[in-house]
Amino acid sequence: MKEGDKDIDRMDCEYIRSLIDEGANTDTLNDIEQHIGEHIKKCPVCREHLKKTRNLLAIIKEAKIKSPRADFISDLSTSILKRIHSIKETNFGELIEKSPRKVKEEKEVKKDIEVIEPKGIEEKTEKPVIKVKELHPSKVKKMGWLKWAVPLAACIITISIIITLNKSWKAEKEEGLIAMEEKETGVVDMTAPPKKEEPELIEEKYEKGGEIEATAMREKEVVEGRTITSPAVTRRFKVISDEVSSESESGVLAGHEFEAKREVSVSETTKPAREMIAVETGIEVEMKNPDPLIPINLGMLDPQVASDILTEVAENIGEEEKDIGISYFTRSKEDGDYVLVIGGGITESELSDIEYAIIKEMTKEAGGYRYIKAIEEEEAEDLFGGI
Amino acid sequence: MCQKYREGQVNGETSESDEELLERFISGNEEAFAKIVERHQTRVYNISYGIVRNRTIAEDITEETFIKLFLKAHTFKGLSKFTTWLHSIAANTAKNYLKTLKRRSLEVNIEDIVEIKDNIVGPEKNTEATILNERINQALRKLPDRQREVFIMRHINGFTVKETAEMLDISSGAVKANLSFALSKLRDLLDDLI
């Protein structure tokens, strides 16, 4: 703000308040106050903002994270080491990735073989004498175990292969004979034992075009390697494939390259385990929209990522970020137009010029938007966990 | 507190730095590992608790974090500070745990997030503290996950914006934006108290 201005610039107020919020902690607030002192003296709203922030932080300073049990803290290192040792004592210990402890063991084993260079009289000997010490006890134990385990495992594998081959050969032969007989005579043998049918749980209940109620978790990964998961939303889904359990989308939005992945699982509380199994075995589903909208682009994103994009766009057009709660960008299924859904019950008429400018910029790459759909705060909470 | 660990100062005494302890542990000294655990257990627990908001689960995650440290210590390349690395493991373990629960549509029993330090004497003051405690926890519960995580990391666990960003694997800008939203909401929710 220029000196001498009698009116307080609104943008300055927003900047001052964001400065207070971003840098807020009890130490830096005093520095900030000095820096923005002139403005604070003139502006009662910012003064109140600073006062409230300071009071809030003073209360929060008294708060601490709920403590763990006293015995947990006192026994932690002992219990961790005990747990690690117990894992290593089992045969599964071998499966543990190369840990520092394992490196140490290897070093010890190496020491068991020593190359002794010839000295003195022995210098006459051309080749060095290789003296093999006793093997490390764990190595001896391991070898003893291997002595009988390896041949036993080999026997078991061979026997099981023979049994499997034999069974499948017999089954093929029987099926072939029956088929040949039926083909030749044109009569189906009704006395023959029924063919064993593979359980068709998925196809039976979740054939393509069928419906399922499931919880969709939208997961997003941006180029910087961040992975953010948005809150789960339970909806009715249409089964479109029985091969994969997720679908992904990628593209560029407001300069952000993104790849979004939607994973699907059934809510345990609302659906029986049978359906859960079906989904876990991998069914690709498509959201069946209660209103004819399908979520795309921002709809697939975490509100925070949408907020990042918003910030970026706002910076590009040289304005401060506005908390307008844009969080849901959809496309009408009927006409393919883009629709922007705004949380918190904000209607189109309540948007300011700057908010319009941001929205326009934000949706430019997607070809603009046609209309804005306002949703109630409660619905926004359900969808996005708050805006 | 964080600075104290970084410089290898504990209770005013100069001790080995984290990196030195880690080096000793990698060369096979389990006592060094125990020292690392003792030095960082509270902070790792606090990070975990701030995310999962359940004491038993936070304790499990703390244990899990140190087991991961035991198994992966040799992979630490020193590109970041040891504390940043360890705290990231804790935060990721906690977040992955929640992700797994969400995938299975299971819910965690959410407990109070914070406790007000009970330096207030007398029964009346105690009631005040209880009310304050309840109000703050209610308000924190109302924040969206990301805003709450960032706020707790920054203002309750005392990490810097940069440290919070590294731990949660988000940009500093995102941390600041979330802090701003969180503060704004908390100011509204606790308006009568401030």
Interface residues (C-beta under 8 A of the other chain):
Chain A: S18 D21 E22 A24 N25 H49 K52 T53 N55 L56 L57 I59 I60 K61 E62 A63 K64 I65 K66 S67 P68 R69 F72 I73 L76 S77 T78 S79 I80 L81 R83 I84 I96 E97 K98 S99 P100 R101 V103 K104 K107 T215 M217 E224 G225 R226 T227 I228 T229 P231 A232 E263 S265 V266 S267 E268 T269 D302 P303 Q304 S307 D308 T311 E321 D323 F384 G385 G386 I387
Chain B: F25 I26 S27 G28 E30 F33 A34 V37 E38 Q41 T42 Y45 N46 Y49 G50 R55 A58 E59 T62 E63 F66 I67 F70 L71 K72 A73 H74 K99 K102 R103 R104 S105 L106 E111 D112 I113 V114 E115 I116 K117 L132 N133 I136 K142 L143 P144 D145 R146 Q147 I152 R154 H155 I156 N157 V161 D169 I170 S171 G173 A174 K176 A177 N178 L179 S180 F181 L183 S184 L186 R187 L190 D191 L193 I194
